[in-house]
Amino acid sequence: MKMKCRVLKVDYQKSKVMLTHKQSLVKHKYPVITDYSQLQFGMELEGYIVAVKENVVVVAFFNDVKGIVTLKDMSTERVEDPCTMFYTGQVIRCRVVRYSVDEKRLKLSLNFGSKKTSEVEKKTFSDAVANYKVGKAVEVRVLKIEKEGYKVLIEPKNGVAFLPFNHLSDFHEVQELRKLAIKPGQHFDKVIYFNQRHKTIVTMKESFIQAAGDNSLVDNFEDLKTGMLLPAVIKNHQDYGMFLELAAGHTGLCPAKTLTYLQPSNLQVLFQPGQTVITRLTKIDTEKKRFLGSVRLDECSLEGINASLSLLKAYLSARDKMLDLVFVEHDELSIYEGLVAGDVVDVTVSSALKKGILGDLPSGAKALATKVNLGDTEPEVGRKYKAVVLFVDLLTPCVELSLDQKLVKAVTSRKENIKNKVKDGQILKADVLLVKPEFMLMSLRGHGTGQFIYVPVRQHLNDVEVDRPYEPGTFTEVVVKSSFEGYHLAVLKSRDPEVIEKERIEKINLKNMPKHNLTPGVIVDAKIRAIHPLQVNIIVNNLHGRVHITEIADIIEEGGYPLHKIRQQQELKVKVIGLRDLKTFSYLPITHPKSNRTLLECTLKESKITSVETSNLLTPRLPVKNGDKVLAYVIKTSINKVWFQVSLMQQGYIDLFHLSDDLTVLNDVSNTFKPGQAYHVTVLECDNDDNLVLSRVGNIMKVGAGESVTAQITSIKPGVCLYVRLPAGKLGIIKTKPSVLHYMGQFIRCQITDVEESGRCVLTLLDQSQAPALRTRKRRLEISVSNTEDKEKEIIKMKKILKLKKKKNKAEEAEEDSGVDISKDSDKDDTQGVTKGKKDSDTPRLSLQAFSWEGDLPVRLDDVKVDSDDDADDSAKVDTAKLKKKRRRDEEKNIQEYERSQLDGSTNAQSANDFERLVLQSPNSSVVWLRYLAFHIEQGEIEKARAVAEKALNTISFREEQEKKNMWLAYLNMETIYGEATDVKKLLARAVNYNDALDINLKMCDIYVAAGKIDDAELLFAIMTRKYKKEKTVWKSYGQFLFKSGRAQTARNLLQRCTFVLDKKDHVEVIAKFANLEFTDGDKERGRTMFENLIASYPSRTDLWSVYVDMVAKVGDIDGARQILERAVKQKLTPKKLSFLIQKYIRFEEIHGSEDQVVRVKDMALTLLES
């Protein structure tokens, strides 16, 4: 019989096909839906009911697409019980109300209304799609918060679009504030279309909105032109660069070589997916519709300081608007409302830490102040202080304050008037109070005292340099630029090209220069006018002059700063040693000075001031030759050199290879060699530009086979080799797999093994631990024979002595009865025993360091006497018969224990046959199999060891899961050390199939770390964070790995990632783990802050209090731990939790405190428990 059916579902795993013979479904008149992506708003469908529940009806379509109908959508009238109206298998017609493709959810309705209404809905939706245009500004209403962003309704056309989280703003802080503030139902007008490839995407990024206003966004790929500057969003990273997405969905590549100022290892840290950058199009492929771009600052930043000021204005404006919205949506944050930078508040100190204080404001807001912003104040816990608000952070939330009373006084006493008003263009000194990713907050000096000013940190959206220009507590000069919505903006003087150019072309007025008759050799009184890194400008009777750094002192310490004791406006006696022409800056002859056009060249050297000679005082250039040692002063550090000042008109340089033998110094040159430092250097030669070639490590380094040299990494080929630069301009290659710790520009120690015909050197690393080499049989045999022989001799001596004593004791007993002397027989036996022992000891046996193949007797050989028969006879005469019998029993017992251990089979396995016998006795014991495995490894027989591992995995019963797991881990460990990387990956894939995949992968990471394969471990961790992203154990282990590797900042970024992925219930445990790691391997004060935030949010979690106390006590801060316990026991807790904390407090005082403190805690405990 033939039947006409329609396929409902295909189950490929079970090889089943589900059909339907219902005529309404076979002769289907409505759209056939097989995937959620085919759905549309308002679409009419026909499906069949698969479940009827109390409140909903589940309707299924083709390919297991399912939707629900709620009570209110079942009918125009109220439905009391759906079971009375619907039944399973019923075919019904329904309408799409809402759906989500990503979450595979579908909501249906059985209410259709009129046909006219449905057509209007369809027409409205199609109009919204048809009116799409890249950059068009629209108004949206938030419908729903989804996993990756917001589902929004475009008004008034009712089109549905998606607003991703990473499109909320160009600035990370503003983006997080918007995520905190935006709720369903809110309206936003500054939103533009971004692209419409798979679904309509809108964006709120400020850079795209500005570009849309300038009509610079490009819709069609054909309209893209080389040289265009366009905003883009980072999509993802690869080793060779990062992919960017322009508006309208155009994608392209930004190669790593265009990131001139960044190392490839920092790429993923500095440029995050979703981040906004400005790219210049360098190449366009119209066929593949791809482009190449560049994000280099020198190519993309054309507006100078105006770009940085515009960026800061956009940030401040967006942040202020979001703060207002956050206060409206979150009532609990209203305690921070009204606080702005510059307000003076009262703060009560709640905790004093090494790096600052924590406190509370009268409104209940949490506050903190770093040590730099405490000034001369020494805060005491519980005391109230006046403070100035610096920044309000609603993401933490807390208020950052300054307790510096000088600043408090300056802010409170400042009154704005014409005299002290800060005007645009003024150059003022300012103290750095706070440094944030987008700005520096400074307090002006001079007539602007008490006035706060904002200085941009980032010069451009592409500026991701991690080195801050200044740190809190330092001061610099700024140029006031403008005021913006109550903020005063300025830029650093060193970054303002107009000011720099003005100072460069500004010259001293020659006509007003007073005449003088000063000649070299005259000692005069001078006043310090300005101090620079390499010279001191002075004034002598209204005459300008200088003292060069080479003329400051006769004796200077290595690495010292000659100018550190000189202060501005200081008066000193100097000696004139020469005159310089003001226009050409050349030195004038002593006989023809131009009295009104000269600058004084002076000295502070005691030897020259006290000398009566007036000739040869000025030495512009030193008469040096190769090999001479001179004192030089650091001028600056460049990419490959450090420049030094040797004399008044003589400079030199040291290439980095001749700078130091210490790799730590070479890898941090800019922080080690600061301008103005003095060092003794050796002259090597003089180059073509008349500069001296210097060295701090002796003569020119030799580059030849067998030499140990310092090399600099110039390129990294992942997983293959390193390309390096050597002294004397040589190039080399290191054919070793690069580690994750290697980076371009790094200095390393190597040894040259060969020099190729082309001149390229082949090197090996000296400072990297190599993989453990196979221990050869010959070497182990020599070591083992020696150890075995010694051990065999000890055992033979032990048996001989025990046998000798036993015979002598019997002889003594017989002598007492019969008087017969048997001492000769005993001597004979002794000789035979020694002969036998020698024969046995000739056979060498291998020993394994991890196990003991021999059964050691529990008797100490030191206590047994081996000298002669006379000593035994003497001791026998002294001892009583009772003691003799006891000694005999003990000795016999020792012999029995030794023989029992031999028969047990756990200590006497010396060959493969012995181990085969053991594994037959205990086939499910992983300990025996592991010893068998180790035996072959010690012999250097890796293939046999692999065969043993495979046999063990096949032999151990499947019920013994732990035993099998032990073998898998041992097998993996062996392959990691002695095998190839491809074999390890194949074995790992097998192990994952037969065991808990997550557990095996975590153990494998530990194996990689133990074997020194850090990059393999990190790659496996990266895979696990994607595959098991909901497992908190993975994130905790990854964080611990990063902290132990010394990459604390990467671990902190990882914590930010995992909080977006993990469930909220796991956040506390993960953050607590990272806080522990900060204490042990990171920043202890950061760890304190993290714990403080946790206990502020979860004050009733006694486990957090307990761990916090333990970590603080572990770092040695006993008083701090005691204060935390004081706070903990005063919380409002249940009696059970309070009892736990009190007991911990008592134990703490018993260990770290005195008896009085223990009594005090017990009294306090009684009071708390009674209350």
MOQUI-V318373 format. One record per backbone hydrogen bond with DSSP energy under -0.5 kcal/mol. NH is the residue of the N-H (numbers start at 0). CO is the residue of the C=O. E is the energy in kcal/mol with one decimal. If there is no record, write none. Layout:
<<NH:CO:E> <NH:CO:E>>
//
This chain:
<<4:2:-0.7> <5:19:-1.9> <7:17:-3.0> <8:17:-1.5> <10:15:-3.0> <11:9:-0.8> <14:10:-0.7> <15:10:-2.3> <17:8:-3.2> <18:16:-0.5> <19:5:-1.8> <24:21:-0.8> <25:21:-2.7> <26:22:-2.9> <27:24:-0.7> <27:25:-1.1> <30:43:-0.5> <32:30:-0.7> <33:31:-0.6> <37:34:-1.5> <38:35:-1.4> <41:95:-1.7> <42:39:-1.8> <44:93:-2.8> <46:91:-2.2> <47:59:-2.0> <48:89:-2.6> <49:57:-2.3> <50:57:-1.3> <52:55:-2.6> <56:68:-1.7> <57:50:-2.6> <58:56:-0.5> <58:66:-2.9> <59:47:-2.9> <60:64:-2.9> <61:32:-0.7> <62:7:-3.3> <63:60:-0.7> <64:61:-1.0> <65:63:-0.5> <66:58:-2.7> <67:105:-2.0> <68:56:-2.0> <69:107:-0.5> <70:54:-0.7> <72:69:-0.8> <73:70:-1.4> <74:70:-0.5> <79:77:-0.6> <83:80:-1.4> <84:81:-1.3> <85:81:-2.5> <88:48:-3.2> <89:86:-1.7> <91:46:-2.4> <91:89:-0.5> <93:44:-2.5> <94:108:-2.4> <95:42:-2.4> <96:106:-2.6> <97:106:-1.5> <99:104:-2.4> <103:99:-0.9> <104:99:-1.8> <106:97:-3.3> <107:67:-3.1> <108:94:-1.8> <109:72:-3.3> <111:109:-0.6> <117:113:-1.4> <118:114:-1.8> <119:115:-1.9> <120:116:-2.3> <121:117:-2.1> <122:118:-2.4> <123:119:-2.7> <124:120:-2.2> <125:121:-2.2> <126:122:-2.1> <127:123:-1.7> <128:124:-1.5> <129:125:-2.5> <130:126:-2.1> <131:128:-1.4> <134:192:-1.9> <135:132:-2.2> <137:190:-3.1> <138:154:-0.7> <139:187:-2.7> <140:152:-2.0> <141:185:-2.4> <142:150:-3.1> <143:150:-1.8> <145:143:-0.6> <145:148:-3.0> <149:162:-2.7> <150:143:-3.0> <151:149:-0.6> <151:160:-2.4> <152:140:-3.0> <153:151:-0.5> <153:158:-4.0> <154:138:-2.6> <154:152:-0.6> <157:153:-1.7> <158:153:-1.0> <160:151:-2.7> <161:199:-2.5> <162:149:-3.0> <163:161:-0.6> <164:147:-2.3> <166:163:-1.4> <167:164:-1.6> <174:170:-2.4> <175:171:-2.3> <176:172:-2.2> <177:173:-2.4> <178:174:-2.0> <179:175:-1.6> <180:176:-1.8> <181:177:-3.0> <184:141:-3.1> <185:182:-1.7> <187:139:-2.3> <190:137:-0.9> <190:188:-1.9> <191:202:-2.0> <192:135:-1.4> <193:200:-3.2> <194:200:-1.2> <196:198:-0.5> <200:194:-3.1> <201:161:-2.2> <202:191:-2.3> <203:166:-3.0> <208:204:-2.1> <209:205:-2.5> <210:206:-2.2> <211:207:-2.5> <212:208:-1.9> <213:209:-1.5> <214:211:-1.1> <215:210:-2.6> <222:219:-1.4> <223:220:-1.7> <226:280:-3.0> <227:224:-1.7> <229:227:-0.6> <229:278:-2.3> <231:276:-2.8> <232:244:-2.2> <233:274:-2.2> <234:242:-2.9> <235:242:-0.7> <237:240:-2.9> <240:237:-1.1> <241:253:-2.0> <242:235:-2.2> <243:251:-2.7> <244:232:-2.1> <245:249:-3.6> <247:193:-3.4> <248:245:-1.4> <249:246:-0.7> <251:243:-2.0> <252:290:-2.5> <253:241:-2.9> <254:252:-0.6> <255:239:-2.3> <257:254:-1.4> <258:255:-1.7> <259:257:-1.3> <261:258:-1.6> <265:262:-1.6> <266:263:-1.2> <269:265:-2.7> <270:266:-2.3> <271:269:-0.6> <273:233:-3.0> <274:271:-2.1> <276:231:-2.3> <278:229:-2.7> <278:276:-0.5> <279:293:-2.3> <280:227:-2.2> <280:278:-0.6> <281:291:-2.8> <282:291:-1.5> <284:289:-3.3> <285:283:-0.7> <288:284:-1.0> <289:284:-1.7> <290:250:-0.5> <291:282:-2.9> <292:252:-2.4> <293:279:-1.4> <298:295:-0.9> <299:295:-2.0> <300:296:-2.6> <301:299:-0.8> <305:302:-1.5> <306:303:-0.8> <307:303:-0.9> <308:304:-2.2> <309:305:-2.4> <310:306:-2.2> <311:307:-2.0> <312:308:-2.4> <313:309:-2.3> <314:310:-2.0> <315:311:-2.6> <316:312:-2.6> <317:313:-2.3> <318:314:-2.4> <319:315:-2.2> <320:316:-1.8> <321:317:-1.9> <322:318:-2.3> <323:319:-1.7> <324:320:-1.6> <325:321:-2.6> <326:322:-2.2> <327:323:-1.3> <328:324:-2.1> <329:325:-2.3> <330:328:-0.6> <332:329:-1.2> <333:330:-1.8> <335:332:-1.9> <336:333:-1.2> <338:335:-1.4> <339:337:-0.5> <341:388:-2.8> <342:339:-2.0> <344:342:-0.5> <344:386:-2.7> <346:384:-2.7> <347:359:-2.6> <348:346:-0.6> <348:382:-2.3> <349:357:-2.7> <350:357:-2.0> <352:350:-0.6> <352:355:-3.0> <355:352:-0.9> <356:368:-2.4> <357:350:-2.9> <358:366:-2.7> <359:347:-2.1> <360:364:-2.6> <361:345:-0.6> <363:360:-2.1> <366:358:-2.5> <367:398:-2.4> <368:356:-1.9> <370:354:-2.0> <372:369:-0.8> <373:370:-1.4> <374:371:-0.6> <376:373:-1.9> <378:376:-0.7> <381:348:-3.4> <382:379:-1.8> <384:346:-2.7> <386:344:-2.6> <387:401:-2.2> <388:342:-3.1> <389:399:-3.1> <390:399:-1.5> <392:390:-0.6> <392:397:-2.6> <393:391:-0.7> <396:392:-0.8> <397:392:-2.6> <398:365:-1.7> <399:390:-3.0> <400:367:-2.7> <401:387:-1.7> <402:372:-2.2> <403:372:-0.9> <404:402:-0.6> <407:403:-2.2> <408:404:-2.5> <409:405:-2.1> <410:406:-2.5> <411:407:-2.4> <412:408:-2.1> <413:409:-0.8> <420:416:-0.7> <422:420:-0.5> <424:479:-3.8> <425:422:-1.6> <427:425:-0.6> <427:477:-2.2> <429:475:-3.0> <430:442:-2.8> <431:473:-3.1> <432:430:-0.6> <432:440:-2.8> <433:440:-1.7> <435:438:-3.1> <439:454:-2.8> <440:433:-2.5> <441:439:-0.6> <441:452:-2.7> <442:430:-2.3> <443:441:-0.5> <443:450:-2.4> <444:428:-2.6> <447:444:-1.5> <448:445:-1.5> <449:443:-0.8> <450:447:-2.2> <452:441:-2.4> <453:487:-3.2> <454:439:-2.5> <455:489:-0.7> <456:437:-1.5> <457:437:-0.5> <462:459:-1.4> <463:461:-1.0> <467:465:-0.6> <472:431:-2.5> <473:470:-1.8> <475:429:-2.2> <477:427:-3.1> <478:490:-3.1> <479:425:-2.7> <479:477:-0.6> <480:488:-2.5> <481:488:-1.1> <483:486:-3.2> <486:483:-2.3> <488:481:-3.2> <488:486:-0.6> <489:453:-2.1> <490:478:-1.9> <492:476:-2.4> <494:491:-1.7> <495:492:-1.2> <496:494:-0.8> <499:495:-2.1> <500:496:-2.6> <501:497:-2.2> <502:498:-2.4> <503:499:-1.8> <504:500:-2.1> <505:501:-0.9> <509:507:-0.6> <512:509:-1.1> <520:575:-3.7> <521:518:-1.5> <523:521:-0.5> <523:573:-2.6> <525:571:-3.4> <526:538:-2.0> <527:569:-2.8> <528:536:-3.0> <529:536:-1.5> <531:534:-2.6> <535:546:-2.0> <536:529:-2.4> <537:544:-2.3> <538:526:-1.8> <539:542:-2.8> <542:539:-1.3> <544:537:-1.9> <545:599:-2.2> <546:535:-2.4> <547:601:-0.6> <548:533:-2.1> <550:547:-2.2> <551:548:-1.1> <558:677:-3.8> <559:556:-2.3> <561:559:-0.6> <561:675:-0.7> <563:560:-1.5> <565:562:-1.0> <568:527:-2.0> <569:566:-1.6> <571:525:-2.6> <573:523:-2.5> <573:571:-0.5> <574:602:-1.8> <575:521:-2.9> <576:600:-3.2> <577:600:-1.4> <579:598:-2.5> <580:585:-3.1> <581:596:-2.6> <584:580:-2.2> <587:578:-2.5> <591:588:-1.1> <594:592:-0.9> <596:593:-1.6> <598:579:-2.5> <599:543:-1.9> <600:577:-2.9> <601:545:-2.6> <601:599:-0.6> <602:574:-1.6> <603:550:-3.2> <604:550:-0.6> <608:604:-2.1> <609:605:-2.3> <610:606:-0.7> <618:616:-0.6> <623:621:-1.7> <626:682:-3.5> <627:624:-2.2> <629:680:-2.3> <631:629:-0.6> <631:678:-2.9> <632:644:-2.0> <633:676:-2.5> <634:642:-3.3> <635:642:-0.9> <637:640:-3.0> <641:653:-1.7> <642:635:-2.5> <643:651:-3.3> <644:632:-3.2> <645:643:-0.6> <645:649:-2.4> <646:649:-1.8> <647:618:-0.7> <648:619:-2.8> <649:646:-0.8> <651:643:-2.4> <652:691:-2.4> <653:641:-2.1> <655:639:-1.6> <657:654:-1.7> <658:655:-1.1> <659:655:-0.6> <662:660:-0.6> <665:661:-1.9> <666:662:-2.1> <667:664:-1.4> <668:665:-0.7> <671:667:-0.9> <671:668:-0.7> <672:668:-2.8> <673:671:-0.8> <675:633:-2.5> <676:673:-1.9> <677:559:-1.9> <678:631:-2.7> <680:629:-2.7> <680:678:-0.5> <681:694:-3.2> <682:627:-3.0> <683:692:-3.4> <684:692:-1.3> <686:690:-2.8> <689:686:-1.5> <691:650:-2.2> <692:684:-3.7> <693:652:-2.8> <693:691:-0.7> <694:681:-1.4> <695:657:-3.0> <696:657:-0.6> <703:701:-0.6> <705:751:-3.3> <706:703:-2.1> <708:706:-0.6> <708:749:-2.2> <710:747:-3.0> <711:724:-2.3> <712:745:-2.8> <713:722:-2.8> <714:722:-1.7> <716:720:-2.3> <717:715:-0.8> <719:716:-2.6> <720:716:-1.3> <721:733:-2.1> <722:714:-2.6> <723:731:-2.3> <724:711:-2.8> <725:729:-3.2> <728:725:-0.8> <729:726:-1.3> <731:723:-2.2> <732:760:-2.4> <733:721:-3.0> <734:732:-0.6> <734:762:-0.7> <735:733:-2.0> <741:738:-1.4> <744:712:-3.0> <745:742:-1.7> <747:710:-2.8> <749:708:-2.8> <750:763:-2.3> <751:706:-2.7> <752:750:-0.5> <752:761:-2.7> <753:761:-1.6> <755:759:-3.1> <758:755:-1.8> <760:730:-2.4> <761:753:-3.2> <762:732:-2.4> <762:760:-0.5> <763:750:-1.9> <765:748:-2.5> <766:748:-1.0> <775:773:-0.7> <779:775:-1.9> <780:776:-2.3> <781:777:-2.0> <782:778:-1.9> <783:779:-3.1> <784:780:-2.6> <785:781:-1.5> <786:782:-2.3> <787:783:-3.3> <788:784:-3.0> <789:785:-2.0> <790:786:-2.0> <791:787:-3.2> <792:788:-2.6> <793:789:-2.0> <794:790:-2.2> <795:791:-2.7> <796:792:-2.7> <797:793:-2.3> <798:794:-2.6> <799:795:-2.7> <800:796:-2.6> <801:797:-2.3> <802:798:-2.6> <803:799:-2.7> <804:800:-2.8> <805:801:-2.1> <806:802:-2.2> <807:803:-2.5> <808:804:-2.6> <809:805:-1.9> <810:806:-2.5> <811:807:-2.6> <812:808:-2.0> <813:809:-2.6> <814:810:-2.9> <815:811:-2.0> <816:812:-1.2> <817:813:-3.7> <818:813:-0.8> <818:814:-1.0> <821:819:-0.5> <825:821:-1.5> <826:822:-1.8> <827:823:-2.3> <828:824:-2.6> <829:825:-2.1> <830:826:-2.2> <831:827:-2.2> <832:828:-2.6> <833:829:-2.0> <834:830:-2.0> <835:831:-2.4> <836:832:-2.0> <837:833:-1.9> <838:834:-1.7> <839:835:-2.1> <840:836:-1.9> <841:837:-0.6> <841:838:-0.8> <842:839:-1.2> <843:841:-0.7> <850:847:-0.7> <852:850:-0.6> <855:853:-0.8> <862:859:-0.9> <863:860:-1.0> <871:867:-1.2> <872:868:-2.3> <873:869:-2.7> <874:870:-2.4> <875:871:-2.0> <876:872:-1.8> <877:873:-1.6> <878:874:-2.3> <883:879:-1.9> <884:880:-2.1> <885:881:-1.9> <886:882:-2.4> <887:883:-2.4> <888:884:-2.2> <889:885:-2.3> <890:886:-2.4> <891:887:-2.5> <892:888:-2.2> <893:889:-2.2> <894:890:-2.1> <895:891:-2.3> <896:892:-2.3> <897:893:-2.3> <898:894:-2.6> <899:895:-2.6> <900:896:-2.2> <901:897:-1.6> <902:898:-2.1> <903:899:-1.5> <904:900:-0.6> <904:901:-0.7> <905:900:-0.5> <906:900:-0.5> <909:907:-0.5> <914:910:-1.8> <915:911:-2.3> <916:912:-2.0> <917:913:-1.8> <918:914:-2.7> <919:915:-1.5> <920:916:-1.5> <921:917:-2.4> <924:921:-1.2> <925:923:-0.7> <928:924:-1.6> <929:925:-2.5> <930:926:-2.0> <931:927:-2.1> <932:928:-2.6> <933:929:-2.7> <934:930:-1.9> <935:931:-1.6> <936:932:-1.8> <937:933:-2.4> <938:934:-1.2> <939:936:-1.3> <940:935:-2.5> <941:939:-1.1> <944:940:-1.8> <945:941:-2.3> <946:942:-2.0> <947:943:-2.2> <948:944:-2.2> <949:945:-2.5> <950:946:-2.3> <951:947:-2.6> <952:948:-2.2> <953:949:-1.6> <954:950:-1.7> <955:951:-2.7> <959:956:-1.2> <960:958:-1.8> <963:959:-2.1> <964:960:-2.4> <965:961:-2.3> <966:962:-1.7> <967:963:-2.4> <968:964:-2.4> <969:965:-2.2> <970:966:-2.7> <971:967:-2.6> <972:968:-2.5> <973:969:-2.4> <974:970:-2.4> <975:971:-2.3> <976:972:-1.7> <977:973:-2.9> <978:974:-2.1> <983:979:-1.9> <984:980:-2.1> <985:981:-2.0> <986:982:-2.4> <987:983:-2.6> <988:984:-2.1> <989:985:-1.8> <990:986:-2.6> <991:987:-2.3> <992:988:-1.2> <993:989:-1.3> <994:990:-1.0> <996:994:-0.6> <999:995:-2.4> <1000:996:-2.3> <1001:997:-2.2> <1002:998:-2.4> <1003:999:-2.4> <1004:1000:-1.8> <1005:1001:-1.6> <1006:1002:-2.1> <1007:1003:-2.6> <1008:1004:-2.3> <1009:1005:-2.5> <1010:1006:-1.9> <1011:1008:-1.4> <1012:1007:-2.6> <1013:1011:-1.4> <1016:1012:-1.8> <1017:1013:-2.4> <1018:1014:-2.2> <1019:1015:-2.1> <1020:1016:-2.3> <1021:1017:-2.4> <1022:1018:-1.9> <1023:1019:-2.2> <1024:1020:-2.2> <1025:1021:-0.7> <1025:1022:-0.7> <1026:1022:-2.5> <1027:1023:-3.4> <1028:1025:-0.6> <1030:1027:-1.9> <1031:1029:-0.7> <1033:1030:-0.6> <1034:1030:-1.1> <1035:1031:-2.3> <1036:1032:-2.4> <1037:1033:-2.6> <1038:1034:-2.5> <1039:1035:-2.3> <1040:1036:-2.4> <1041:1037:-2.3> <1042:1038:-2.5> <1043:1039:-2.6> <1044:1040:-1.5> <1045:1042:-1.7> <1046:1041:-2.7> <1047:1045:-0.5> <1050:1046:-1.8> <1051:1047:-2.1> <1052:1048:-2.1> <1053:1049:-1.9> <1054:1050:-1.8> <1055:1051:-1.6> <1056:1052:-1.8> <1057:1053:-2.6> <1058:1054:-1.6> <1059:1055:-0.7> <1059:1056:-1.1> <1060:1056:-0.8> <1061:1057:-3.0> <1065:1062:-1.6> <1066:1063:-1.1> <1067:1063:-0.5> <1069:1065:-1.9> <1070:1066:-2.8> <1071:1067:-2.5> <1072:1068:-1.9> <1073:1069:-2.3> <1074:1070:-2.3> <1075:1071:-2.1> <1076:1072:-2.1> <1077:1073:-2.1> <1078:1074:-1.8> <1079:1075:-2.0> <1080:1076:-3.3> <1081:1076:-0.7> <1081:1077:-1.2> <1083:1081:-0.7> <1086:1082:-2.0> <1087:1083:-2.1> <1088:1084:-2.2> <1089:1085:-2.3> <1090:1086:-2.2> <1091:1087:-2.8> <1092:1088:-2.2> <1093:1089:-1.9> <1094:1090:-2.8> <1095:1091:-1.6> <1096:1092:-1.5> <1097:1093:-2.6> <1100:1097:-1.6> <1101:1099:-1.2> <1104:1100:-1.5> <1105:1101:-2.6> <1106:1102:-2.4> <1107:1103:-2.5> <1108:1104:-2.4> <1109:1105:-2.2> <1110:1106:-2.5> <1111:1107:-2.2> <1112:1108:-2.6> <1113:1109:-1.9> <1114:1110:-1.3> <1115:1112:-1.3> <1116:1111:-1.7> <1117:1115:-1.5> <1120:1116:-2.0> <1121:1117:-2.2> <1122:1118:-2.2> <1123:1119:-1.8> <1124:1120:-2.1> <1125:1121:-2.1> <1126:1122:-2.1> <1127:1123:-2.3> <1128:1124:-2.4> <1129:1125:-0.7> <1130:1127:-1.6> <1132:1130:-1.3> <1137:1133:-2.8> <1138:1134:-2.5> <1139:1135:-1.7> <1140:1136:-2.1> <1141:1137:-2.5> <1142:1138:-2.4> <1143:1139:-2.0> <1144:1140:-2.4> <1145:1141:-2.6> <1146:1142:-2.4> <1147:1143:-2.4> <1148:1144:-2.3> <1149:1145:-2.2> <1150:1146:-1.4> <1151:1147:-3.1> <1152:1148:-1.7> <1157:1153:-1.8> <1158:1154:-2.4> <1159:1155:-2.4> <1160:1156:-2.2> <1161:1157:-2.2> <1162:1158:-2.4> <1163:1159:-2.4> <1164:1160:-2.4> <1165:1161:-2.1> <1166:1162:-2.1> <1167:1163:-2.5> <1168:1164:-2.7> <1169:1165:-2.2> <1170:1166:-1.8>>
//
